[in-house]
Each structure stands twice: as structure tokens, then as C-alpha cells.
Amino acid sequence: MAEGWEEHYDTGSHSDESYYEKLRMEPIYESFVCPLTKKVMQDPVTIENGQTFEREAIEKWFKECRESRRKLICPLTLKELSSTELNPSIALRNTIEEWIQRNEAAQLEIACRSLAPGGSESDILQALNYISVFCQKSRSNKHIVRNAELIPAIAEMLKNTSRKVRCKALGTLRIVAEEDNDNKEIIAAGDSARTIVKFLSHDHSQEREEAVSLLYELSKCEALCEKIGGISGAILILVGMSSSKSENILTVEQAEKTLENLEKCASNVRQMAESGRLQPLLTLILEGSPETQLSMASYLGELVLSNDVKVFVAQTAGSALVDVMRSGSIEAREAALKALNQISSYESSAKILIQAGILPPLVKDLFSVGIKQLPMRLKELSANILANVVSSGADFESIPLDYDRQTLVSEDVVHNLLHLISNTGPAIEGKLLQVLVGLTSSPSTVVNIVSAIKSSGATISLIQFVEAPQRDLRVASIKLLHNISPYMGQELADALKATAGQLGSLIRVISENNGVSEEQAAAMGLLADLPERDSVLTKRLLVEGAFSVVISKVLSIRQGETRGSRFFTPYLEGLVRVLSRLTYILDDEPDIIALAREHNLTAVFTDLLQMNGLDNVQMVSAFALENLSQQSKRLTKIPDPPEPGLCGAIFPCFSKPPAVTGLCKVHHGICSVKETFCLLQGKAVEKLVACLDHENVKVVEAAIAALCTLLEDDVDVEQGVMVLCDADGIRQILQVLLENKTEILRQRAVWAVERILRIEDIACEISADQNVGTALVEAFRHGDYRTKQIAERALKHVDKLPNFSGIFPR
């Protein structure tokens, strides 16, 4: 009972004599002190000569005598002893214990007074120090402290202005609480527990360390776990401390152990999950009772998880959740589906669920009918999970769904999906459309889906969703149609022409003025992929006002009025492609020509050639300029020659025909960029020549095609060559020929070079370049029939082949 007493009542070890004098204890009697240890005895024994010592001390003395082979003597009188027999001094021991109890009572009374408001820092620290040592002596002393109502007084010291006092109070409370649940409950009463938690976020490390140690001790009492977890921020702070790299190792360990104790309470497990500590919740899902598993799975479905956590959950509990989805009760399956819905929304976690076998039961639940049919709310969850899983981009062609080795892209499965899309509510329809969007986003599976759509005759029903009032449903429909449009553009065009309203809905989508959305980009991509030479569809678009919207959007973008987004580039490409449709049906279409003139399309496409970094925009614009330029020779106005003067009328043989000025050099008529779409008047030649140096061969192909319209038979080829020469275009065309990047480029370059070589001066200059001759020879040897013919004529211009037409009569 007196263990540790000597630390405070040994006359030679007082650190503050005045403090102990103030305690007014009974003096330490000399008979209480062991002559060897100079400390108050706990187990006094008497040897044969009547001297009393501490049992442990005298036994040690006797042992040393034996080991050193000295005579056995009394350590006090130094007289020889004949026996080592020890007789317990029971009366003395009882007297010492009574003396200790009286003094401890007096000391506790003084400590209690020292802890009263207004006490000095020194007195408070001494009192707390005494209580700590007192409680460490025995568990019964902790009861004494509790009965003396000292615990609330110690807890009140947590609010003291002195940091030393606060730290000492935290340490004292921890000692008082050790192995005593009653004391723990008193400590946690009122707002003390909240105050302790506040210390966890203090700047001073010692306060944090003492607080987490105390909290760990309190958390050993299961009755307090819920209360500790209920303190706002407690669990979040502990989670942060347990993973901290800056705290000392002991503090981190104490925080971790505290959390492990708090896991006993289900509400704490939920809070830990919210704070990113998912393992306790997952453990309960895997190992808890059925009721607990259901509760935790339901809660998991309500959490907002980071992507890393989704992967962790999928790895830890994915298989278990899939098993519940296969065979659990309706309530359990609903909880599992909600959880799976959360963790399947990230690509990596979705792939883990696929490996765990989620696809077969998921598809089975969607297609089930009759008694086994899931409620629609659960089918909606299943559809959403399937949409999430499909967006992961896994190889769905190789993942069997049943024993028949059918996959998600098998025709029968796709037919079932299409049937569900047409026969369920908007929520499920939208999710299943997203499934098809995911499957058609992959080059490896889109062909299967397109084939199934064609064989099911579902094109019309899919297009009808474009008019859906629900935005999610409409967006999914437009994205799906956009994905399949490169593979069934004519079917979609025919369907759009055959039904009412869908084209108008698409145009309304692209005309919205709230930035550039994914829906707008998909709608533009869909319209752009439809056959560009379908004149009936183009006229329908014209009637619906599509081109006015498109032109206005293009101009808005060029003027910087439309803000960019991640969908900006495909949106602009779609706009330009749709606008270029007009240039493919100009022949004998006065209304289309009038529209092109009204909006000055030649100038618009010339301007778009300068959209560096947007290759498709530049390519489409160049092809559109080719189409427009083809019309220039037909639209240019050839003025009537002026009447000759009087002399000319009388002597026509002596007069020259009057010259007409201001005519286009190439078209020999009155040209303008707006009225006749002339490339010269629109300053487009230089910009097209600049595109010949583009890294993208498709842009080069389009640019050279447009420039070749200046060299055709029904224009002035010589003047066309001169125009190209002035724009440094001849050098660039020759470079295209030499590089020989694609067969199309070689064909077009050979054709253009042959035209250029008809100009004798230029032919003489080019003939000196052996590289050009070699390139023409290669074209002559390896080109198709038409290219060989043209290359042959070009080689004759540079004297690489003899011109037999000058030898043999025609």
C-alpha cells in the first residue's frame, strides 16, 4: 500500500520542503525508516539482535555477505550474527500503514484545496503530482480519489491558463482512469470529453500527446465509445492523426488504438467511413451478423467515395457484394446494389467488379421477368451499375454472361437491351442507352451493336428519344446516335427525313447559348456524320433553319463570343462539317447559291483555314472552298464587248478589239468572293498554299484539291499557274510531289504539276531539278492508269519522254 511513498516522504528527497510543511502531516518517526534504505518501510522484519529493517533490504545484505564470504554481521551494529532468520514486525507494519493513511487523508485534503479556483500554478502542479503518485500506488487509492470528488476538480484544470497545468491535468486524469471504468465515466461526464478532444487539434505537441493518451484510456470503456464518437470532429481528427507523417510514432499509435476501440460502436464505424477509414465498415460487411451486414452495406451505398477508396472497397468487398446480389434477400440485394452503384462509377474499380463476376447477375436481374423480376427501383440501380461498368472500357467481347458463352455484345443480348429501352420508364431507358453509348464508344464492339440495331429495326425508336423531355435521356440518345452515325449514316438520315420533329429537336439543342455542352457537341457530331451529298436532308436542314444557327455559331466562335470547354473542338468541327454540306449541292440549286452568297461562305471558310491546331476544321474548310471554286467558272459574269468607235466601224481591219478591264485573270469575267466564290478575290490562295506545308496529310489533300480548281480546262490555266507562282504555290506543290506521302496526294500533285509544266518557261526551270523528274518517273511506273497517263504528259514537258505527236501525223 505504501509503494512509492518513499518518493514523497523520504526526508532526503523533498523537492519543495515548504509545500510538505504546509500539508501539516504527522512527522516521520525514526522507527518507520529502514536504516539501509532510509525510506519508510513497507514490510518491516526483525533480525536476531532485535534490529528492524525492510525485508528486501536485509535479505539483500545477507546475500552479499554470503557471496563475498564475509562474516554474517548486523549492518547497523556490525556485530556478528549466528542466524539469518527474519521475524515479521506486524505491529510496526500496521502502525506505519495507519500513519500513511492519516497523512494521505491530510494530503488529499490539501490537494483538494490547492485545486480550488485561484490556486497558484506551483500548488496546482504539486497537488496534481501527488494525486498521480497516490493513484499509482493501488487501485483502491483511485476509489479514494473518486470518493473525495477530486476528479471533477482535476478536469476543471483542463481550462487553466497555464499550459503546464493543462498538460499535467491530462496526464493525471489518464492515471486516475487506468483500469477503472467508474472513474472513466466521471471524467467523460459533462463537457470534459469535448474539452479533451479539443486538445487533439492544439498546436502544442505535448498537449496533443497527453490528450490522445487520455482519450485512448477512456475508449477502453465500451460504454464511452459512442459518446466519444459523438463529439463533433473527434473521429475525423483521430483518423488524421493515425495517418499523420508529422506526429511522433507514439501519438500515431495511440490514435490508431483509440480508433480500434471506437470501432465497437456502429455509429462510429459510419463516421470513420465518412472520414475515409473504410476498413472497419468493410470488416462488418464481411464478418458481421446478417443485420449488421445489411446495415453497413446500405450505409456504404450512401457514402460519397473518392476514386482511390472505390478501388480499395472493390478489392476488399466487391466479391462479397456480388454474392449478396446473386442470392440475398430483396433488402440485402438492394443494399448491395446501392453499394455497387457507388464503387462502380470509377473505371479501375469497375474493372475489379467485372473480375469479381458482376456482369452475369447484373444482366440476369435486368432481363428477369415474372415472379423472379426485381422491383423497378432495383432494375434502375442495376441499369445504372451496368452503365458504369460498361464505361470502364473492358473487353466485353471476351466476358461470357452464361453457359452459352453469350456476351454483352451478342445479338440476342443487345436485342433484349433494345426491347427494355422501348418498354420501361425514362430512368431505366436513360441508363440502358448509356450502356449502348459505352459499347459503341469502342471500335471493337461498335460493329456488333450497329449490326444488332439494324437487325432489330430499332433505328426509328432510338431516334425518337431525341425529343425526350428528360435531358439525361435525350443526351444519352444523341450520344448513341452520334457513335453509330459513321456506320449507318444513311439509315439515320432516312429515318430523320421520315419522321417529324427530331431534326428540329437537334437544331434546338445546338442553338442553346449556355456555353458548349456535351449534348451540343454530340448533336453536331451526329448531323456532321450524315451523308454530305444527301440533298434532300440538306434541304430539310435548310427549312428547319439549321444553317442560320450554324453560321451564327461559327461567327460567334471566330469573334471570341463563345467560351471554350472540353467539348469545344468537336462542337466546332461539327459546325463546320454541317455548314460545308451546302457546298456539295450547289449545282442547279439557286436557293443554296443564294444562301452561300448571303452569308459569304467563301470568306467564312477562308477564315477558318487559319484555325491552327484544328486539323479537321482546316480540312473541311479546304474541301468546301474546292466545291465553291468549282462554281466560280459558271457564276462569273462575262461582260459584252464594248461597241467599236467610228473609225473602227468604217475601217474594221485597221482597229483592235476594245479591251475590257477589271476581269478575273483566271475566269475572264467579273468575279467576287461573295457572288462567284472566287478564290482569287477572296484572298484564299495564299492561305491554301500555307496549308500545303501542314503535318496532317488530310489537310494537304484538301488544300491541293482546292488549288487545282485554278488549273482546270475551263479556266485560264496559264493565269492559274501564274497565280500559284505569285503565292509560292508551285514550290509547295512540287514538294508535295517529292514527299509522296499518300497515293491521293501523288495523284493530285502529278495532275497539278502536269498543268504547271505546260508553261514553257516554268518547264525549262523545273526540268533542271532531277528530283522532280525522278518523282514523275516513279508516278509513271507505279501510279494507277490515269496517274500514269498524266505523269507521261508531264515527263514529255520536261523532255524525259519523246513527244511522238511531232513526228507522226495525227
Stockholm file with secondary structure:
# STOCKHOLM 1.0

chainA/1-810         MAEGWEEHYDTGSHSDESYYEKLRMEPIYESFVCPLTKKVMQDPVTIENGQTFEREAIEKWFKECRESRRKLICPLTLKELSSTELNPSIALRNTIEEWIQRNEAAQLEIACRSLAPGGSESDILQALNYISVFCQKSRSNKHIVRNAELIPAIAEMLKNTSRKVRCKALGTLRIVAEEDNDNKEIIAAGDSARTIVKFLSHDHSQEREEAVSLLYELSKCEALCEKIGGISGAILILVGMSSSKSENILTVEQAEKTLENLEKCASNVRQMAESGRLQPLLTLILEGSPETQLSMASYLGELVLSNDVKVFVAQTAGSALVDVMRSGSIEAREAALKALNQISSYESSAKILIQAGILPPLVKDLFSVGIKQLPMRLKELSANILANVVSSGADFESIPLDYDRQTLVSEDVVHNLLHLISNTGPAIEGKLLQVLVGLTSSPSTVVNIVSAIKSSGATISLIQFVEAPQRDLRVASIKLLHNISPYMGQELADALKATAGQLGSLIRVISENNGVSEEQAAAMGLLADLPERDSVLTKRLLVEGAFSVVISKVLSIRQGETRGSRFFTPYLEGLVRVLSRLTYILDDEPDIIALAREHNLTAVFTDLLQMNGLDNVQMVSAFALENLSQQSKRLTKIPDPPEPGLCGAIFPCFSKPPAVTGLCKVHHGICSVKETFCLLQGKAVEKLVACLDHENVKVVEAAIAALCTLLEDDVDVEQGVMVLCDADGIRQILQVLLENKTEILRQRAVWAVERILRIEDIACEISADQNVGTALVEAFRHGDYRTKQIAERALKHVDKLPNFSGIFPR
#=GR chainA/1-810 SS CCTTTHHHHCTTCCSCHHHHHHHTCCCCCGGGBCTTTCSBCSSEEECTTSCEEEHHHHHHHHHHHHHHTCCCBCTTTCCBCSCCCCEECHHHHHHHHHHHHHHHHHHHHHHHHHTSTTCCHHHHHHHHHHHHHHHHHCHHHHHHHHHTTHHHHHHHGGGCSCHHHHHHHHHHHHHHHTTCHHHHHHHTTTTHHHHHHHHTTCSCHHHHHHHHHHHHHHHTSHHHHHHHHHSTTHHHHHHHHHTCSSSCHHHHHHHHHHHHHHTTSHHHHHHHHHTTCCHHHHHHHHHSCHHHHHHHHHHHHHCCCCHHHHHHHHHHHHHHHHHHHHHSCHHHHHHHHHHHHHHTTSHHHHHHHHHTTCHHHHHHHHHCCGGGCCCHHHHHHHHHHHHHHHTTCCCGGGCCCSTTCCCTTSHHHHHHHHHHHHHSCHHHHHHHHHHHHHHHTSTTTHHHHHHHHHHHTCHHHHHHGGGCSSHHHHHHHHHHHHHHTTTSHHHHHHHHHHSSSHHHHHHHHHTCCSSCCHHHHHHHHHHHHSCTTCHHHHHHHHHTTHHHHHHHHHHHHHTTCSCCCTTHHHHHHHHHHHHHGGGGSCTTCHHHHHHHHHTTHHHHHHHHTTCTTCHHHHHHHHHHHHHHHHHHHHHSBCCCCCCCCHHHHHCGGGCCCCCCCSCCTTTSSBCCTTTTCCTTTTTHHHHHHHHTTCSSHHHHHHHHHHHHTTSSTTSCHHHHHHHHHHTTHHHHHHHHHHHCCSHHHHHHHHHHHHHHTTSHHHHHHHHTCHHHHHHHHHHHHHSCHHHHHHHHHHHHHTTSSCCGGGTSCC
#=GC SS_cons         CCTTTHHHHCTTCCSCHHHHHHHTCCCCCGGGBCTTTCSBCSSEEECTTSCEEEHHHHHHHHHHHHHHTCCCBCTTTCCBCSCCCCEECHHHHHHHHHHHHHHHHHHHHHHHHHTSTTCCHHHHHHHHHHHHHHHHHCHHHHHHHHHTTHHHHHHHGGGCSCHHHHHHHHHHHHHHHTTCHHHHHHHTTTTHHHHHHHHTTCSCHHHHHHHHHHHHHHHTSHHHHHHHHHSTTHHHHHHHHHTCSSSCHHHHHHHHHHHHHHTTSHHHHHHHHHTTCCHHHHHHHHHSCHHHHHHHHHHHHHCCCCHHHHHHHHHHHHHHHHHHHHHSCHHHHHHHHHHHHHHTTSHHHHHHHHHTTCHHHHHHHHHCCGGGCCCHHHHHHHHHHHHHHHTTCCCGGGCCCSTTCCCTTSHHHHHHHHHHHHHSCHHHHHHHHHHHHHHHTSTTTHHHHHHHHHHHTCHHHHHHGGGCSSHHHHHHHHHHHHHHTTTSHHHHHHHHHHSSSHHHHHHHHHTCCSSCCHHHHHHHHHHHHSCTTCHHHHHHHHHTTHHHHHHHHHHHHHTTCSCCCTTHHHHHHHHHHHHHGGGGSCTTCHHHHHHHHHTTHHHHHHHHTTCTTCHHHHHHHHHHHHHHHHHHHHHSBCCCCCCCCHHHHHCGGGCCCCCCCSCCTTTSSBCCTTTTCCTTTTTHHHHHHHHTTCSSHHHHHHHHHHHHTTSSTTSCHHHHHHHHHHTTHHHHHHHHHHHCCSHHHHHHHHHHHHHHTTSHHHHHHHHTCHHHHHHHHHHHHHSCHHHHHHHHHHHHHTTSSCCGGGTSCC
//
